[in-house]
Amino acid sequence: MIVVDSLDKTIIQESLQSHKRELWGFRLFIFSAQSQGKMQIRKVISTFSLLSKAE
């Protein structure tokens, strides 16, 4: 299993706290990202951030 570094954890936690209603969708994104590798996690987080700002 891929270990997420502390910066990623902080970003994930902040995103989850501000988007409780999207918690499950976000967990699925992270899970699929972990199985594809760490760079994918960063890509997913930035995509999620863009989607959040677009709301």
Distance bins in CASP14 RR format, pairs under 12 A and 6 or more apart:
PFRMAT RR
TARGET T0000
AUTHOR 0000-0000-0000
RMODE 2
METHOD distances of the structure
MODEL  1
1 30 0 0 0 0 0 1 0 0 0 0 0
1 31 0 0 0 0 0 1 0 0 0 0 0
1 34 1 0 0 1 0 0 0 0 0 0 0
1 35 0 0 0 0 1 0 0 0 0 0 0
1 37 0 0 0 0 0 1 0 0 0 0 0
1 38 0 0 0 0 0 1 0 0 0 0 0
2 8 0 0 0 0 0 1 0 0 0 0 0
2 30 0 0 0 0 0 1 0 0 0 0 0
2 31 0 0 0 0 0 1 0 0 0 0 0
2 32 0 0 0 0 0 1 0 0 0 0 0
2 33 0 0 0 0 1 0 0 0 0 0 0
2 34 1 0 1 0 0 0 0 0 0 0 0
2 35 0 0 0 0 1 0 0 0 0 0 0
2 36 0 0 0 0 1 0 0 0 0 0 0
2 37 1 0 1 0 0 0 0 0 0 0 0
2 38 1 0 1 0 0 0 0 0 0 0 0
2 39 0 0 0 0 0 1 0 0 0 0 0
2 40 0 0 0 0 1 0 0 0 0 0 0
2 41 1 0 0 1 0 0 0 0 0 0 0
2 42 0 0 0 0 0 1 0 0 0 0 0
3 9 0 0 0 0 1 0 0 0 0 0 0
3 34 0 0 0 0 1 0 0 0 0 0 0
3 37 0 0 0 0 0 1 0 0 0 0 0
3 38 0 0 0 0 1 0 0 0 0 0 0
3 41 0 0 0 0 0 1 0 0 0 0 0
4 10 0 0 0 0 1 0 0 0 0 0 0
4 11 0 0 0 0 1 0 0 0 0 0 0
4 12 1 0 0 1 0 0 0 0 0 0 0
4 13 0 0 0 0 0 1 0 0 0 0 0
4 30 0 0 0 0 1 0 0 0 0 0 0
4 31 0 0 0 0 0 1 0 0 0 0 0
4 33 0 0 0 0 1 0 0 0 0 0 0
4 34 1 0 0 1 0 0 0 0 0 0 0
4 37 0 0 0 0 0 1 0 0 0 0 0
4 38 1 0 0 1 0 0 0 0 0 0 0
4 40 0 0 0 0 0 1 0 0 0 0 0
4 41 1 0 0 1 0 0 0 0 0 0 0
4 42 0 0 0 0 1 0 0 0 0 0 0
4 44 0 0 0 0 0 1 0 0 0 0 0
4 45 0 0 0 0 1 0 0 0 0 0 0
5 11 0 0 0 0 0 1 0 0 0 0 0
5 12 0 0 0 0 0 1 0 0 0 0 0
5 38 0 0 0 0 1 0 0 0 0 0 0
5 41 0 0 0 0 1 0 0 0 0 0 0
5 42 0 0 0 0 0 1 0 0 0 0 0
5 45 0 0 0 0 0 1 0 0 0 0 0
6 12 0 0 0 0 0 1 0 0 0 0 0
6 13 0 0 0 0 0 1 0 0 0 0 0
7 13 0 0 0 0 0 1 0 0 0 0 0
7 14 0 0 0 0 0 1 0 0 0 0 0
7 38 0 0 0 0 0 1 0 0 0 0 0
7 41 0 0 0 0 0 1 0 0 0 0 0
7 42 0 0 0 0 1 0 0 0 0 0 0
7 45 0 0 0 0 1 0 0 0 0 0 0
8 14 0 0 0 0 0 1 0 0 0 0 0
8 15 0 0 0 0 0 1 0 0 0 0 0
8 30 0 0 0 0 1 0 0 0 0 0 0
8 33 0 0 0 0 0 1 0 0 0 0 0
8 34 0 0 0 0 0 1 0 0 0 0 0
8 37 0 0 0 0 0 1 0 0 0 0 0
8 38 0 0 0 0 1 0 0 0 0 0 0
8 39 0 0 0 0 0 1 0 0 0 0 0
8 40 0 0 0 0 0 1 0 0 0 0 0
8 41 1 0 0 1 0 0 0 0 0 0 0
8 42 1 0 0 1 0 0 0 0 0 0 0
8 43 0 0 0 0 0 1 0 0 0 0 0
8 44 0 0 0 0 0 1 0 0 0 0 0
8 45 1 0 0 1 0 0 0 0 0 0 0
8 46 0 0 0 0 0 1 0 0 0 0 0
8 48 0 0 0 0 0 1 0 0 0 0 0
9 15 0 0 0 0 0 1 0 0 0 0 0
9 16 0 0 0 0 0 1 0 0 0 0 0
9 30 0 0 0 0 0 1 0 0 0 0 0
9 41 0 0 0 0 0 1 0 0 0 0 0
9 45 0 0 0 0 0 1 0 0 0 0 0
10 16 0 0 0 0 0 1 0 0 0 0 0
10 17 0 0 0 0 0 1 0 0 0 0 0
10 45 0 0 0 0 0 1 0 0 0 0 0
11 17 0 0 0 0 0 1 0 0 0 0 0
11 18 0 0 0 0 0 1 0 0 0 0 0
11 26 0 0 0 0 0 1 0 0 0 0 0
11 30 0 0 0 0 0 1 0 0 0 0 0
11 41 0 0 0 0 1 0 0 0 0 0 0
11 42 0 0 0 0 1 0 0 0 0 0 0
11 44 0 0 0 0 0 1 0 0 0 0 0
11 45 1 0 1 0 0 0 0 0 0 0 0
11 46 0 0 0 0 1 0 0 0 0 0 0
11 48 0 0 0 0 1 0 0 0 0 0 0
11 49 1 0 0 1 0 0 0 0 0 0 0
11 52 0 0 0 0 0 1 0 0 0 0 0
12 18 0 0 0 0 0 1 0 0 0 0 0
12 19 0 0 0 0 0 1 0 0 0 0 0
12 23 0 0 0 0 0 1 0 0 0 0 0
12 26 1 0 0 1 0 0 0 0 0 0 0
12 27 0 0 0 0 1 0 0 0 0 0 0
12 29 0 0 0 0 1 0 0 0 0 0 0
12 30 1 0 0 1 0 0 0 0 0 0 0
12 31 0 0 0 0 0 1 0 0 0 0 0
12 33 0 0 0 0 0 1 0 0 0 0 0
12 34 0 0 0 0 0 1 0 0 0 0 0
12 41 0 0 0 0 1 0 0 0 0 0 0
12 42 0 0 0 0 0 1 0 0 0 0 0
12 44 0 0 0 0 1 0 0 0 0 0 0
12 45 1 0 0 1 0 0 0 0 0 0 0
12 48 0 0 0 0 1 0 0 0 0 0 0
12 49 0 0 0 0 0 1 0 0 0 0 0
13 19 0 0 0 0 0 1 0 0 0 0 0
13 20 0 0 0 0 0 1 0 0 0 0 0
13 23 0 0 0 0 0 1 0 0 0 0 0
13 26 0 0 0 0 0 1 0 0 0 0 0
13 30 0 0 0 0 0 1 0 0 0 0 0
13 45 0 0 0 0 0 1 0 0 0 0 0
14 26 0 0 0 0 0 1 0 0 0 0 0
14 45 0 0 0 0 0 1 0 0 0 0 0
14 48 0 0 0 0 0 1 0 0 0 0 0
14 49 0 0 0 0 1 0 0 0 0 0 0
14 52 0 0 0 0 0 1 0 0 0 0 0
15 22 0 0 0 0 1 0 0 0 0 0 0
15 23 0 0 0 0 1 0 0 0 0 0 0
15 25 0 0 0 0 0 1 0 0 0 0 0
15 26 1 0 0 1 0 0 0 0 0 0 0
15 27 0 0 0 0 0 1 0 0 0 0 0
15 29 0 0 0 0 1 0 0 0 0 0 0
15 30 0 0 0 0 1 0 0 0 0 0 0
15 44 0 0 0 0 0 1 0 0 0 0 0
15 45 1 0 0 1 0 0 0 0 0 0 0
15 46 0 0 0 0 0 1 0 0 0 0 0
15 47 0 0 0 0 0 1 0 0 0 0 0
15 48 1 0 0 1 0 0 0 0 0 0 0
15 49 1 0 0 1 0 0 0 0 0 0 0
15 50 0 0 0 0 0 1 0 0 0 0 0
15 51 0 0 0 0 0 1 0 0 0 0 0
15 52 1 0 0 1 0 0 0 0 0 0 0
15 53 0 0 0 0 0 1 0 0 0 0 0
16 22 0 0 0 0 1 0 0 0 0 0 0
16 23 1 0 1 0 0 0 0 0 0 0 0
16 24 0 0 0 0 0 1 0 0 0 0 0
16 25 0 0 0 0 0 1 0 0 0 0 0
16 26 1 0 0 1 0 0 0 0 0 0 0
16 27 0 0 0 0 1 0 0 0 0 0 0
16 29 0 0 0 0 0 1 0 0 0 0 0
16 30 0 0 0 0 1 0 0 0 0 0 0
16 45 0 0 0 0 0 1 0 0 0 0 0
16 48 0 0 0 0 0 1 0 0 0 0 0
16 52 0 0 0 0 0 1 0 0 0 0 0
17 23 0 0 0 0 1 0 0 0 0 0 0
17 26 0 0 0 0 0 1 0 0 0 0 0
17 52 0 0 0 0 0 1 0 0 0 0 0
18 26 0 0 0 0 0 1 0 0 0 0 0
18 48 0 0 0 0 0 1 0 0 0 0 0
18 49 0 0 0 0 0 1 0 0 0 0 0
18 52 1 0 0 1 0 0 0 0 0 0 0
18 53 0 0 0 0 0 1 0 0 0 0 0
18 55 0 0 0 0 0 1 0 0 0 0 0
19 25 0 0 0 0 1 0 0 0 0 0 0
19 26 1 0 0 1 0 0 0 0 0 0 0
19 27 0 0 0 0 0 1 0 0 0 0 0
19 29 0 0 0 0 0 1 0 0 0 0 0
19 48 0 0 0 0 1 0 0 0 0 0 0
19 49 0 0 0 0 0 1 0 0 0 0 0
19 51 0 0 0 0 1 0 0 0 0 0 0
19 52 1 0 0 1 0 0 0 0 0 0 0
19 53 0 0 0 0 0 1 0 0 0 0 0
19 55 0 0 0 0 1 0 0 0 0 0 0
20 26 0 0 0 0 1 0 0 0 0 0 0
20 27 0 0 0 0 0 1 0 0 0 0 0
21 52 0 0 0 0 0 1 0 0 0 0 0
21 55 0 0 0 0 0 1 0 0 0 0 0
22 28 0 0 0 0 0 1 0 0 0 0 0
22 29 0 0 0 0 1 0 0 0 0 0 0
22 30 0 0 0 0 0 1 0 0 0 0 0
22 48 0 0 0 0 1 0 0 0 0 0 0
22 51 0 0 0 0 1 0 0 0 0 0 0
22 52 0 0 0 0 1 0 0 0 0 0 0
22 55 0 0 0 0 1 0 0 0 0 0 0
23 29 0 0 0 0 0 1 0 0 0 0 0
23 30 0 0 0 0 0 1 0 0 0 0 0
23 48 0 0 0 0 0 1 0 0 0 0 0
24 30 0 0 0 0 0 1 0 0 0 0 0
24 31 0 0 0 0 0 1 0 0 0 0 0
25 31 0 0 0 0 1 0 0 0 0 0 0
25 32 0 0 0 0 0 1 0 0 0 0 0
25 33 0 0 0 0 0 1 0 0 0 0 0
25 44 0 0 0 0 0 1 0 0 0 0 0
25 48 0 0 0 0 1 0 0 0 0 0 0
25 51 0 0 0 0 0 1 0 0 0 0 0
26 32 0 0 0 0 0 1 0 0 0 0 0
26 33 0 0 0 0 0 1 0 0 0 0 0
26 41 0 0 0 0 0 1 0 0 0 0 0
26 44 0 0 0 0 1 0 0 0 0 0 0
26 45 0 0 0 0 1 0 0 0 0 0 0
26 47 0 0 0 0 0 1 0 0 0 0 0
26 48 1 0 0 1 0 0 0 0 0 0 0
26 49 0 0 0 0 0 1 0 0 0 0 0
26 51 0 0 0 0 0 1 0 0 0 0 0
26 52 0 0 0 0 1 0 0 0 0 0 0
27 33 0 0 0 0 0 1 0 0 0 0 0
27 34 0 0 0 0 0 1 0 0 0 0 0
27 44 0 0 0 0 0 1 0 0 0 0 0
27 48 0 0 0 0 0 1 0 0 0 0 0
28 34 0 0 0 0 0 1 0 0 0 0 0
28 35 0 0 0 0 0 1 0 0 0 0 0
28 44 0 0 0 0 0 1 0 0 0 0 0
28 48 0 0 0 0 0 1 0 0 0 0 0
29 35 0 0 0 0 0 1 0 0 0 0 0
29 36 0 0 0 0 0 1 0 0 0 0 0
29 40 0 0 0 0 1 0 0 0 0 0 0
29 41 0 0 0 0 1 0 0 0 0 0 0
29 42 0 0 0 0 0 1 0 0 0 0 0
29 43 0 0 0 0 0 1 0 0 0 0 0
29 44 1 0 1 0 0 0 0 0 0 0 0
29 45 0 0 0 0 1 0 0 0 0 0 0
29 46 0 0 0 0 0 1 0 0 0 0 0
29 47 0 0 0 0 1 0 0 0 0 0 0
29 48 1 0 0 1 0 0 0 0 0 0 0
29 49 0 0 0 0 0 1 0 0 0 0 0
29 51 0 0 0 0 0 1 0 0 0 0 0
30 36 0 0 0 0 0 1 0 0 0 0 0
30 37 0 0 0 0 0 1 0 0 0 0 0
30 38 0 0 0 0 0 1 0 0 0 0 0
30 40 0 0 0 0 1 0 0 0 0 0 0
30 41 1 0 0 1 0 0 0 0 0 0 0
30 42 0 0 0 0 0 1 0 0 0 0 0
30 43 0 0 0 0 0 1 0 0 0 0 0
30 44 1 0 0 1 0 0 0 0 0 0 0
30 45 0 0 0 0 1 0 0 0 0 0 0
30 47 0 0 0 0 0 1 0 0 0 0 0
30 48 0 0 0 0 1 0 0 0 0 0 0
31 37 0 0 0 0 0 1 0 0 0 0 0
31 40 0 0 0 0 0 1 0 0 0 0 0
31 41 0 0 0 0 0 1 0 0 0 0 0
31 44 0 0 0 0 0 1 0 0 0 0 0
32 40 0 0 0 0 1 0 0 0 0 0 0
32 41 0 0 0 0 1 0 0 0 0 0 0
32 43 0 0 0 0 0 1 0 0 0 0 0
32 44 1 0 0 1 0 0 0 0 0 0 0
33 39 0 0 0 0 1 0 0 0 0 0 0
33 40 1 0 1 0 0 0 0 0 0 0 0
33 41 1 0 1 0 0 0 0 0 0 0 0
33 42 0 0 0 0 1 0 0 0 0 0 0
33 43 1 0 0 1 0 0 0 0 0 0 0
33 44 1 0 1 0 0 0 0 0 0 0 0
33 45 0 0 0 0 1 0 0 0 0 0 0
33 46 0 0 0 0 0 1 0 0 0 0 0
33 47 0 0 0 0 1 0 0 0 0 0 0
33 48 0 0 0 0 1 0 0 0 0 0 0
34 40 0 0 0 0 1 0 0 0 0 0 0
34 41 1 0 0 1 0 0 0 0 0 0 0
34 42 0 0 0 0 0 1 0 0 0 0 0
34 44 0 0 0 0 1 0 0 0 0 0 0
34 45 0 0 0 0 0 1 0 0 0 0 0
35 41 0 0 0 0 0 1 0 0 0 0 0
35 44 0 0 0 0 0 1 0 0 0 0 0
36 42 0 0 0 0 0 1 0 0 0 0 0
36 43 0 0 0 0 1 0 0 0 0 0 0
36 44 0 0 0 0 1 0 0 0 0 0 0
37 43 0 0 0 0 1 0 0 0 0 0 0
37 44 0 0 0 0 0 1 0 0 0 0 0
38 44 0 0 0 0 0 1 0 0 0 0 0
38 45 0 0 0 0 0 1 0 0 0 0 0
39 45 0 0 0 0 0 1 0 0 0 0 0
39 46 0 0 0 0 0 1 0 0 0 0 0
40 46 0 0 0 0 0 1 0 0 0 0 0
40 47 0 0 0 0 0 1 0 0 0 0 0
41 47 0 0 0 0 0 1 0 0 0 0 0
41 48 0 0 0 0 0 1 0 0 0 0 0
42 48 0 0 0 0 0 1 0 0 0 0 0
42 49 0 0 0 0 0 1 0 0 0 0 0
43 49 0 0 0 0 0 1 0 0 0 0 0
43 50 0 0 0 0 0 1 0 0 0 0 0
44 50 0 0 0 0 0 1 0 0 0 0 0
44 51 0 0 0 0 0 1 0 0 0 0 0
45 51 0 0 0 0 0 1 0 0 0 0 0
45 52 0 0 0 0 0 1 0 0 0 0 0
46 52 0 0 0 0 0 1 0 0 0 0 0
46 53 0 0 0 0 0 1 0 0 0 0 0
47 53 0 0 0 0 0 1 0 0 0 0 0
47 54 0 0 0 0 0 1 0 0 0 0 0
48 54 0 0 0 0 0 1 0 0 0 0 0
48 55 0 0 0 0 0 1 0 0 0 0 0
49 55 0 0 0 0 0 1 0 0 0 0 0
END
